[in-house]
């Protein structure tokens, strides 16, 4: 026959394990937007905005990106250290393209704008990498 104290100890271990697991799988949510402007075949402006989401994001997780973090929990620093990888990832997500071209007196002027509208990303930091997952 088991004692009641033995059952309580087992229950306490199970609850602490469940709480630890739920805290470790919780990811932070960020809103990221990107804009890239080219005027007359020259880079004119490039902006990347990152902010923590104020409300819970909903959506279906897409293919994640893994970036090396070097034990850093700051998303802006992580993206800056892996900038080219992240920009390539954003381009694969799909950018809206706006192109304007004007010719006056045989002088051609063009402007191309690539934009990633504000998109919610789930970010999970581990010891050596950050898993960045876009939600659609």
Backbone torsions as a table, in degrees:
resi	resn	phi	psi	omega
1	UNK	NA	132.6	-179.5
2	UNK	-85.4	147.2	176.4
3	UNK	-85.3	157.3	179.8
4	UNK	-67.8	-30.9	178.8
5	UNK	-64.8	-36.4	178.2
6	UNK	-64.4	-39.4	178.1
7	UNK	-67.2	-38.5	179.7
8	UNK	-64.8	-41.1	179.4
9	UNK	-63.2	-42.6	178.2
10	UNK	-63.9	-42.5	178.7
11	UNK	-63.8	-41.4	179.2
12	UNK	-63.3	-41.5	177.7
13	UNK	-63.8	-43.5	-179.8
14	UNK	-62.3	-44.8	-179.7
15	UNK	-64.5	-42.0	179.7
16	UNK	-65.9	-35.8	177.0
17	UNK	-66.0	-42.7	179.9
18	UNK	-64.6	-41.7	179.7
19	UNK	-66.5	-42.4	178.7
20	UNK	-61.9	-42.9	179.9
21	UNK	-64.2	-42.6	-178.2
22	UNK	-67.7	-34.9	178.0
23	UNK	-71.3	-34.3	-177.7
24	UNK	-75.7	-24.3	-179.0
25	UNK	-92.0	-2.9	-178.9
26	UNK	-78.9	125.7	-178.5
27	UNK	-106.2	151.9	175.5
28	UNK	-80.2	153.6	179.8
29	UNK	-117.1	134.9	-178.4
30	UNK	-130.3	150.1	172.1
31	UNK	-104.0	124.6	-178.5
32	UNK	-125.3	134.1	173.6
33	UNK	-131.9	154.3	-174.2
34	UNK	-143.5	140.3	178.2
35	UNK	-142.2	132.8	-176.0
36	UNK	-131.9	119.9	-176.2
37	UNK	-119.5	129.7	177.0
38	UNK	-121.1	124.7	176.9
39	UNK	-118.6	127.0	178.5
40	UNK	49.9	49.0	176.6
41	UNK	63.7	21.4	178.5
42	UNK	-128.9	135.2	176.6
43	UNK	-60.8	122.6	-177.3
44	UNK	-101.8	-42.8	-176.6
45	UNK	-158.0	142.5	174.9
46	UNK	-141.4	122.5	-180.0
47	UNK	-130.2	142.1	177.3
48	UNK	-132.1	116.6	-179.4
49	UNK	-108.3	130.9	180.0
50	UNK	-129.6	126.5	175.4
51	UNK	-145.2	151.8	179.2
52	UNK	-71.3	138.1	-179.7
53	UNK	-69.7	136.0	-179.5
54	UNK	-89.9	-19.8	177.4
55	UNK	-125.1	159.4	179.0
56	UNK	-65.6	130.2	179.0
57	UNK	-86.6	145.2	176.3
58	UNK	-124.6	151.9	179.4
59	UNK	151.9	175.3	-179.3
60	UNK	-93.5	126.2	178.6
61	UNK	-64.6	137.3	177.8
62	UNK	-101.4	-170.4	179.9
63	UNK	-63.5	126.5	-177.4
64	UNK	-82.1	163.4	174.5
65	UNK	-117.4	133.9	177.4
66	UNK	-106.5	123.2	178.9
67	UNK	-119.3	143.3	177.4
68	UNK	-71.9	134.7	-175.8
69	UNK	-113.1	-21.3	-176.2
70	UNK	56.5	44.1	178.3
71	UNK	61.4	27.7	178.7
72	UNK	-103.1	133.9	-178.5
73	UNK	-102.6	14.1	-179.0
74	UNK	-99.4	116.4	-176.2
75	UNK	-64.5	-39.3	-179.2
76	UNK	-62.6	-43.1	178.0
77	UNK	-67.0	-39.9	179.6
78	UNK	-62.2	-43.9	179.3
79	UNK	-68.4	-38.3	178.9
80	UNK	-63.1	-39.5	178.9
81	UNK	-70.6	-24.0	-179.5
82	UNK	-123.1	43.4	-169.7
83	UNK	-60.0	-48.5	-175.5
84	UNK	-65.0	-39.9	177.1
85	UNK	-61.2	-44.0	-178.6
86	UNK	-67.9	-41.6	179.3
87	UNK	-63.7	-41.7	176.3
88	UNK	-60.7	-39.7	178.6
89	UNK	-63.8	-42.7	178.5
90	UNK	-63.3	-40.6	179.2
91	UNK	-62.4	-34.7	178.7
92	UNK	-71.9	-26.5	179.4
93	UNK	-66.3	-31.1	-179.2
94	UNK	115.1	117.2	179.6
95	UNK	-113.4	147.4	172.4
96	UNK	-83.5	138.4	-175.3
97	UNK	-116.0	130.5	175.9
98	UNK	-125.6	123.1	-177.1
99	UNK	-127.4	130.7	176.3
100	UNK	-126.5	137.6	179.7
101	UNK	-136.8	137.2	-177.5
102	UNK	-141.6	135.1	177.9
103	UNK	-121.2	123.6	178.5
104	UNK	-134.1	125.3	-179.5
105	UNK	52.0	45.5	178.9
106	UNK	63.3	20.3	175.3
107	UNK	-112.0	120.2	-177.8
108	UNK	-93.0	129.3	175.4
109	UNK	-124.3	134.6	179.6
110	UNK	-138.9	151.3	176.4
111	UNK	-137.0	129.6	176.7
112	UNK	-124.0	130.2	-179.6
113	UNK	-123.4	122.5	174.2
114	UNK	-105.5	129.3	-175.6
115	UNK	-134.5	131.6	166.8
116	UNK	-103.5	111.7	-179.6
117	UNK	-64.2	159.8	-178.3
118	UNK	-50.6	119.1	-175.7
119	UNK	-126.5	141.4	179.0
120	UNK	-86.5	134.2	177.8
121	UNK	-125.7	137.5	170.2
122	UNK	-93.5	130.9	-177.5
123	UNK	-123.7	123.6	179.1
124	UNK	-118.2	115.7	179.7
125	UNK	-91.5	131.7	172.4
126	UNK	-117.6	-172.0	-177.4
127	UNK	-60.4	-45.9	-171.7
128	UNK	-114.5	-8.5	-177.5
129	UNK	-150.6	164.1	174.3
130	UNK	-117.9	132.5	177.8
131	UNK	-100.7	113.1	-176.9
132	UNK	-108.3	116.8	-175.6
133	UNK	-120.9	118.0	176.8
134	UNK	-76.0	148.6	176.4
135	UNK	-111.9	134.0	177.8
136	UNK	-122.9	NA	NA
